[in-house]
Amino acid sequence: MAAEARIAALEELRGLILACSKCSHLVGSRHSVVFGVGDPSARILFVGEAPGADEDLQGEPFVGKAGELLTKIITAMGLSRDSVFIANILKCRPDTPGQTSGNRKPRPDEMATCLPWLERQIDLIQPRVLVALGATAVEGLLGKGLAGITQLRGSWQEHRGIPVMPTYHPAYLLRNQALSEKRKVWEDMLQVLDRAGYPISAKQRGFFLNRE
């Protein structure tokens, strides 16, 4: 697909997604529908689980503390948020009735309802690699019944013919600051860079190695 046609198709899709009302309970509680951001021709598409409070207010994925860390990871890869694409399994923030703060995991029925929107984005963008950020993104892309994120992390999977790299969600790295955990995610990103056809420097290969 030519670049202009892809951009036009994504804009048309954006209009459809922003008007979606398939999940009435989410429609009633949301501020925004979070379409996604980035390059319409991105080689790498990052997939998270669902918008949180910050994302719901701003209409953009990964803008809170986890988003800041994801941006740092992307920058360390030699890329930018504008050169990849970032989206979620769910386009609306899961409602949290009775709660004044916090988030909840998307339900399987919600993910099943919303997944076709993401799949249409993938079809239009045609990335070389999908990065599944965390257990919920893995479940949404690959289905239930697989091993957990700890077992799957770092091993290539596949979604509709596209390689998928499961890795830890940035929120996990915020909770666990161990250098060993940062290195695990970075090793995953090195695999992603290689599969996407980007060069990798010696400096990049050495990030987060314990030199003690």
Order of alpha helices (4+ residues) and beta strands (2+ residues): alpha-alpha-beta-beta-alpha-alpha-beta-alpha-beta-alpha-alpha-beta-beta-alpha-alpha-alpha
